[in-house]
Amino acid sequence: MKTLEIQPLTALRVPEIVALDEICIGGLWTAEAYLREIDSPRSSLLALYLDDDQSQINRKIIGMACLWAIMEEAHITLLGVHPDYRGRGLGQLLLLTLLENAIARQLEWATLEVNVKNSRAIELYQKFGFQVVGTRKGYYQPAGDDALVLWLKGIQQPQFKLNLSQWQKNISDRLSQNHYHLN
């Protein structure tokens, strides 16, 4: 059984997250940008740690997620899982954690941009109820890919919280099937 843990990123782990950023999303943020996020009270920057041998000495970062709290909005700025660990429910786990964080911060809705070519990510977000509300032309550089703007409203509503509870159970079951334990 492999242990997973989601914790706020610390400055000591920034070089590791920058390397993961390069692998997952092509180097979106620099080390300085990650350090700013760590220091910002409006930011929730999380790292997904994997401990293969139960010692915490060999914990490695295999995923990352971030949101900005802007007025009543949870703006999801970052979500990535190392390619070697995709398809196991870890992206769902990170998204669920961000949405729980947004609810705890009393935010009302969530929004994000996603590359129109990233069908797996679009499918993940839509599974959680995000809807396409627009397009940003040429948003992703240097390729010039468009971004879909996705929106999820009503995250404080009782029905959404019930849905979140069900997703939590489904994700927990999936993690168990993949021999993961969430610490």
N, C-alpha and C positions, 0 to 999 in steps of 0.2 A: 504494500500500500504506500503510495506516494502522498506526501503532505503538501497541501496548498495553503497559502496565507496571503491575504490582501492587506497591505499596510501603506500608509503614506510614504512616499519616497523621501529618503534622506539625502543630504548633500554628498555623503560618502559614496552613494551608489550612482551618482550622476553619470560618470563615465560609462558604466554598464548600460544605463537606460539610453544614452546617446547611441551606443552601438546597436541596441535593439531597435531604436527608432530608425536607424539607417537600414536595417534588415527588413523591418515591417513596412515602413512608409517612406523610404527613400530620403531620410534625413530632414524631416520637417522642422525640427527644433534643434538649436545649438545647446551646448552645456549652459551657457548664460541664460537662455530662455528657460531651461528646466530649473535653474537656481531661482529665477524670478518667481516661477510658479510655486516653488517650495515656500518662499517667503510671503506670498500673497494670501491675505486672509479670505479673499474672494475665490480662491482656487482650491480645488480638491484634486491633488495629483497622487494617484495610487499606483502601486506596483504589485504585480502578481508574482509571488515567490514560490518556487518549487524546491522541496527538500527531498531528495531521493533516498537519503540514508538516515533520516530522522535526527540529524545532529545539529542542524542550523548552521554548521560551519560551511557546508557546501551549498547553501541556498543560492539559487540563481534566479534572476528575474526573467520570466518568460512572457510577461504581459504588462500592459500599461494602459491607464485610462485617466482622463482629466475632464473636469467641468469647471466652468466659470459661473459664479452666481452673479447675475446682472439683473438688478431689480427683482422681478418675480420669475425670472428665466434661469433655467439651467442650460447653459450653452455648452454642449459636449464638444470639446476641442480635439480630443485624442482618444483613440481606442485601437489597440493593436495587440496581437498575439504572435509570438515567434512562429514561423511557418512549420517548424517541426512539431508543434503542439496544436495546430488548428484542427477543427472538425471534432473536437472532444467536449464542446460546451463551455470552453473557457472564455470565449468572447461574450457569450450569454451571461456568464458569471460576472464579468467586469461591467457589462451594461446594467445588469440588475443592481450591482453595488452602487453604481453612479446614480441610478434612479432612487434607491433607498437614501442615498446621501442628499439628493435634491429634496426629497420629502422631509427629511430631518431638518433641512435648512428652511422649510416652509415655502419652497418655490412652487409656482403654480403650473408651469409647463416646461418642456424641454425642446431644444432645437439643435440642429447640427447640419453640417454639409458633408456630402459623401460623393466621391467620384462616380460619375454615371457608368463607368466601366466596372465598378466594383459590385458585381451582382450579389456576391455572398454577403457583403456588409449591408446592402440594401434589403436583402431578404431578412437578415437578422433584425434590423431596425423595424421593418414592417411587422414582423412577428410580435414585437413589443407594442405595436399600435401606432408607430410613427407614420405620418402621411406626407406625401410629396406636396409642397405648397409653391414651389418655384424652382428656377434654374439660375445659376450664376455662370455666365458664359466665360470660358477661358480661365476659370478659377485656379486650376492646378497648373503650376508652372514647373519645369519649362515646357512640358508637353502641350499645354494649352487645353487640357481636358476640361469639360464642363463639370459643375457640381450640382447635384440635386440638393435643394433645401428641404429638410424634413422637419416636421413639427409634431409634437405630442402634447395635447392639452389635457387638463383635468387630472393631473397626477396626485392632487390632494383629495380627489373624490373617493368615496367608499368603494365603488366598483373597481376603480383602478388598483386600489390597495388589495382588494380580493384577488384580482388578476396577478398582482405582484407575488402574492402568497402562493398561488398555484404555480407560477413560473419558478419560484424558489424551490418548491418541492420537485418539479420536473428536472431542474438543473442539478439538484442534489442527487436524484436518482441516476442521472446521466453521468455525473462525476463518479459515483460509486461503480457504475458499469465499467468505467475506464480506470478503475483502481486508484482513484484519488480520494483523499480525505481532506475536507476543508477545516483548517484549524481556527 
